Amino acid sequence: MYVLGTESTAHTFGVGVVRDGEVLANERDVYKPVKGGIIPGEAARHHYELGPTILKRALEKAKVSLEDIDLFAFSQGPGLLPCLKVGSQITNYLSAKYNKPVIGVNHCIAHIEIARKVTELDDPVMLYVSGGNTQVITFENGKYVVFGETQDIGIGNLLDKVGRRLGIPFPAGPKIEELAKLGKKYIPMPYSIKGMDVSFSGLETFISKILDKYKIEDISFSLQETAFAMLMEASERAMAYCKKESLIIAGGVAANTRLNEMGGKMCEARGAKFRFMNKEYAGDNGAMIAYTGYLMKDYKQEDLTPRPNFRTDAVKVTYR
């Protein structure tokens, strides 16, 4: 069975192709604003303009044609509505033209499922960290349960906001990670965790007031150590409460080496399993949508419209 998946929730337009659950192609292009953060209308325009090229590349890589596709899948949400509309419209058009079924995939769950496949950890606690999302997720009673999440902005959004204050272009995470490796002094920063939930806006406000007092390398180092420690505390608490013996970190920020080091050390101390997420699938990509569409192939969906606020815990998971 061939499934083609389209990802378009935010800055990335991606197309993936899987055959019987195995990835054949995973092509993408990322919108990068000239200044500031993502402008939804510009990102959507990028997706419309680059979409046909990315689609063609994916089909060529997989060595298939659109006539060979048995099921079309698209990222239904959560995400930026103008961007979501692009993937939805392209996918529904192809579904109608080739008279093949279409399925809408929850973007967050797609990150979980591709991570479970790549790491071969079947029942982990999942720390999902991206620009707009930060959640601690586990599987219980037929659905993914969000045990903790950000109360304001996602960890990736925090890094980008701080990056703009530091003069770092979008996306700021990789450069902040690079600078943090040169930091030598830890600056005490607001550490805000409430039960299982975290809050990052206070960190950004605090940093905005100390920009002229400390080196950029020390600010970057302290930012990572503080924010990532909060995430590890919430993740470890979820592992203890749910009696889970493994952890996966996925999403765009999962490419950060220091975050993975902290996850590995925490799991080692607990006697739990931890495996680094392949960077090919850590960020937004079409393969994760295609693969999750394959898992959901027997679903019957009535609502195929974009859902900007599509919750992870709103999906009943029948394939596990």
Wavefront OBJ file of the C-alpha trace (Angstrom):
o trace
v 0.000 0.000 0.000
v 1.360 3.404 -1.024
v 0.522 6.466 1.098
v 1.483 10.039 0.244
v 1.570 12.502 3.125
v 1.661 16.291 3.035
v 2.945 18.439 5.920
v 2.159 22.170 6.013
v 1.421 23.218 9.596
v 3.937 26.083 9.833
v 7.259 26.917 8.139
v 7.820 23.546 6.433
v 6.157 22.152 3.346
v 6.969 18.473 3.149
v 5.863 15.474 1.128
v 6.544 11.903 2.162
v 5.775 8.556 0.556
v 5.584 5.247 2.390
v 4.936 1.724 1.149
v 3.409 -0.625 3.718
v 4.762 1.620 6.463
v 8.325 1.910 5.124
v 9.549 5.363 4.119
v 10.466 5.709 0.449
v 10.766 9.495 0.229
v 10.843 12.480 2.560
v 11.245 15.794 0.736
v 10.736 19.294 2.147
v 11.468 22.996 1.891
v 11.457 25.473 4.773
v 10.150 29.037 4.641
v 12.597 31.463 6.253
v 11.366 35.007 6.877
v 13.717 37.831 5.967
v 13.169 39.386 9.388
v 11.327 38.364 12.556
v 9.217 35.238 12.964
v 6.819 33.341 10.726
v 4.337 35.486 8.788
v 1.475 33.024 8.113
v 0.457 34.537 4.772
v 4.028 34.504 3.474
v 4.555 30.937 4.692
v 1.372 29.821 2.920
v 2.534 31.527 -0.276
v 5.850 29.696 0.008
v 3.981 26.391 0.330
v 1.776 27.086 -2.706
v 4.758 28.094 -4.839
v 7.085 25.265 -3.769
v 4.417 22.565 -3.302
v 4.435 21.175 -6.848
v 8.251 20.992 -6.865
v 8.403 19.176 -3.515
v 5.644 16.795 -4.631
v 7.526 15.988 -7.841
v 10.787 15.400 -5.949
v 9.090 13.024 -3.503
v 7.455 10.988 -6.266
v 10.733 10.753 -8.164
v 12.613 9.715 -5.025
v 10.011 7.034 -4.262
v 9.917 5.999 -7.947
v 6.126 6.093 -8.051
v 3.452 8.129 -9.834
v 0.327 9.707 -8.408
v -1.682 6.917 -10.017
v 0.159 4.434 -7.761
v -0.910 6.153 -4.517
v -3.591 4.246 -2.577
v -4.207 6.810 0.174
v -3.531 10.530 0.569
v -2.877 12.039 4.015
v -2.376 15.622 5.179
v -1.574 17.424 8.414
v -4.998 18.531 9.636
v -3.670 20.473 12.645
v -2.680 21.966 14.953
v -0.955 24.746 13.080
v -1.298 28.077 11.296
v -4.578 28.158 9.390
v -3.243 29.692 6.133
v -0.517 27.039 6.033
v -2.859 24.190 6.935
v -5.169 25.191 4.084
v -2.409 24.620 1.534
v -1.823 20.995 2.461
v -5.541 20.362 2.826
v -6.424 21.821 -0.563
v -3.609 20.097 -2.439
v -4.344 16.723 -0.836
v -8.098 16.882 -1.311
v -7.610 17.918 -4.935
v -5.347 14.911 -5.585
v -7.774 12.617 -3.764
v -10.649 13.771 -5.954
v -8.644 13.700 -9.186
v -7.367 10.153 -8.693
v -10.449 8.892 -6.859
v -8.491 7.697 -3.829
v -9.337 8.077 -0.115
v -7.920 10.893 1.995
v -7.284 11.142 5.733
v -6.469 14.038 8.052
v -3.626 13.413 10.516
v -2.996 15.079 13.860
v 0.425 16.694 13.502
v 1.487 15.981 17.099
v 0.520 12.320 16.908
v 2.463 12.030 13.650
v 5.591 13.150 15.529
v 4.893 10.453 18.130
v 4.330 7.651 15.635
v 7.397 8.309 13.500
v 9.467 8.542 16.699
v 8.127 5.200 17.942
v 9.046 3.661 14.582
v 12.535 5.167 14.335
v 13.602 4.544 17.951
v 11.785 1.191 18.285
v 10.568 2.282 21.730
v 6.980 1.075 21.785
v 5.456 2.665 24.883
v 7.476 5.710 25.954
v 6.762 8.994 27.616
v 6.953 11.461 24.759
v 8.454 14.927 25.185
v 7.189 16.805 22.151
v 9.089 20.063 21.651
v 8.578 22.361 18.672
v 7.978 26.001 17.852
v 4.321 26.126 18.767
v 4.011 23.044 20.961
v 5.553 21.727 24.163
v 3.829 18.680 25.634
v 4.583 15.658 27.800
v 2.491 12.831 26.365
v 1.770 9.198 27.225
v -0.548 6.542 25.839
v -3.332 5.435 28.180
v -6.732 3.802 27.583
v -6.800 4.082 23.798
v -5.644 7.683 23.417
v -2.635 9.932 23.829
v -2.897 11.804 27.104
v -1.215 15.171 27.634
v 0.154 14.989 31.172
v 1.851 18.359 31.000
v 2.318 21.234 28.572
v 3.353 24.835 28.244
v 0.938 27.355 29.687
v 2.018 30.089 27.297
v 4.573 29.664 24.476
v 6.322 26.611 23.057
v 10.022 26.008 23.712
v 10.873 26.667 20.054
v 8.943 29.932 20.185
v 10.922 30.895 23.290
v 14.229 30.259 21.510
v 13.098 32.299 18.498
v 11.862 35.216 20.633
v 15.129 35.316 22.571
v 17.000 34.928 19.300
v 15.382 38.063 17.890
v 16.464 40.001 20.976
v 19.996 38.673 20.490
v 20.025 39.523 16.783
v 19.872 35.873 15.662
v 17.799 35.116 12.514
v 14.948 32.602 12.434
v 15.137 29.767 13.343
v 17.297 30.743 16.316
v 17.602 27.370 18.068
v 20.694 26.037 16.227
v 22.668 29.275 16.744
v 21.680 29.493 20.424
v 22.860 25.899 20.853
v 26.172 26.787 19.208
v 26.642 29.847 21.456
v 25.627 27.878 24.568
v 28.562 25.514 24.050
v 30.869 28.515 24.541
v 29.130 29.718 27.707
v 31.114 29.468 30.953
v 28.877 31.162 33.503
v 25.408 30.109 34.628
v 23.038 33.025 35.198
v 20.168 32.170 37.581
v 16.923 32.503 35.630
v 13.180 32.081 36.356
v 12.337 28.394 36.706
v 8.593 28.058 36.288
v 7.001 24.638 36.574
v 3.553 24.144 38.057
v 2.734 20.514 38.651
v 3.201 19.002 35.203
v 2.952 22.278 33.285
v 5.722 24.698 32.373
v 5.794 28.404 31.562
v 8.423 30.074 29.377
v 7.308 33.692 28.917
v 8.974 34.751 32.166
v 12.305 33.548 30.819
v 11.991 35.739 27.760
v 11.041 38.781 29.845
v 13.952 38.195 32.228
v 16.461 37.867 29.392
v 15.196 41.073 27.776
v 16.304 42.927 30.914
v 19.846 41.512 31.136
v 21.016 41.706 27.517
v 23.581 44.421 28.273
v 24.835 42.803 31.483
v 26.109 39.414 30.334
v 27.834 37.790 27.386
v 25.574 36.344 24.717
v 27.266 32.947 25.181
v 26.420 32.874 28.911
v 22.828 33.968 28.257
v 22.422 31.190 25.678
v 23.977 28.610 27.998
v 21.811 29.629 30.960
v 18.658 29.755 28.849
v 19.137 26.190 27.629
v 20.076 24.794 31.036
v 17.055 26.376 32.714
v 14.395 25.663 30.102
v 15.574 22.121 29.406
v 15.755 21.296 33.134
v 12.094 22.258 33.420
v 11.237 19.891 30.579
v 13.237 17.060 32.127
v 11.543 17.508 35.503
v 8.090 17.283 33.936
v 9.109 14.290 31.802
v 10.620 12.388 34.720
v 7.536 13.006 36.835
v 5.347 11.614 34.048
v 7.573 8.528 33.746
v 7.304 7.880 37.484
v 3.554 8.459 37.651
v 2.731 6.369 34.572
v 5.349 3.706 35.315
v 6.879 4.096 31.850
v 10.388 2.840 31.240
v 11.458 4.843 28.203
v 11.538 8.414 26.900
v 11.429 9.877 23.400
v 12.137 13.512 22.560
v 10.665 14.604 19.214
v 9.762 17.773 17.349
v 12.058 20.403 15.882
v 13.863 21.168 19.160
v 14.681 17.449 19.507
v 17.626 18.178 17.214
v 19.296 19.988 20.141
v 22.238 17.932 21.410
v 22.157 19.314 24.953
v 18.464 18.510 25.404
v 19.155 14.932 24.330
v 22.141 14.698 26.675
v 19.921 15.721 29.585
v 17.252 13.221 28.544
v 19.832 10.458 28.333
v 21.294 11.230 31.754
v 17.877 11.399 33.378
v 16.895 8.035 31.908
v 20.229 6.477 32.845
v 19.681 7.535 36.463
v 16.235 5.912 36.381
v 17.400 2.747 34.642
v 15.130 3.670 31.722
v 15.694 3.540 27.962
v 16.471 6.571 25.839
v 17.392 6.798 22.168
v 18.307 9.852 20.157
v 15.741 10.827 17.553
v 16.993 10.736 13.959
v 17.273 14.397 12.864
v 15.736 13.453 9.504
v 12.419 12.933 11.296
v 12.774 15.190 14.359
v 11.406 18.323 12.705
v 8.260 18.688 10.612
v 8.239 16.345 7.624
v 5.899 14.659 5.179
v 7.051 11.127 5.965
v 5.577 11.269 9.460
v 2.205 12.281 7.981
v 2.331 9.508 5.383
v 3.359 6.915 7.973
v 0.623 7.926 10.431
v -1.869 7.978 7.563
v -0.856 4.390 6.867
v -1.517 3.442 10.504
v -4.904 5.181 10.327
v -5.879 3.666 6.964
v -9.019 2.057 8.393
v -10.294 5.255 10.028
v -13.594 6.699 8.854
v -13.443 10.507 8.895
v -16.234 12.953 8.213
v -14.411 16.179 9.059
v -11.499 16.797 6.703
v -11.227 20.555 7.236
v -8.101 22.178 8.733
v -8.153 22.317 12.542
v -5.703 24.948 13.868
v -6.346 23.935 17.492
v -6.473 20.162 16.958
v -5.594 18.649 20.346
v -3.352 15.603 20.691
v -5.763 14.112 23.200
v -8.784 14.591 20.904
v -7.934 11.546 18.765
v -9.124 8.044 19.619
v -6.256 5.731 18.667
v -7.623 2.410 17.388
v -4.519 1.065 15.656
v -2.549 0.426 18.870
l 1 2 3 4 5 6 7 8 9 10 11 12 13 14 15 16 17 18 19 20 21 22 23 24 25 26 27 28 29 30 31 32 33 34 35 36 37 38 39 40 41 42 43 44 45 46 47 48 49 50 51 52 53 54 55 56 57 58 59 60 61 62 63 64 65 66 67 68 69 70 71 72 73 74 75 76 77 78 79 80 81 82 83 84 85 86 87 88 89 90 91 92 93 94 95 96 97 98 99 100 101 102 103 104 105 106 107 108 109 110 111 112 113 114 115 116 117 118 119 120 121 122 123 124 125 126 127 128 129 130 131 132 133 134 135 136 137 138 139 140 141 142 143 144 145 146 147 148 149 150 151 152 153 154 155 156 157 158 159 160 161 162 163 164 165 166 167 168 169 170 171 172 173 174 175 176 177 178 179 180 181 182 183 184 185 186 187 188 189 190 191 192 193 194 195 196 197 198 199 200 201 202 203 204 205 206 207 208 209 210 211 212 213 214 215 216 217 218 219 220 221 222 223 224 225 226 227 228 229 230 231 232 233 234 235 236 237 238 239 240 241 242 243 244 245 246 247 248 249 250 251 252 253 254 255 256 257 258 259 260 261 262 263 264 265 266 267 268 269 270 271 272 273 274 275 276 277 278 279 280 281 282 283 284 285 286 287 288 289 290 291 292 293 294 295 296 297 298 299 300 301 302 303 304 305 306 307 308 309 310 311 312 313 314 315 316 317 318 319 320
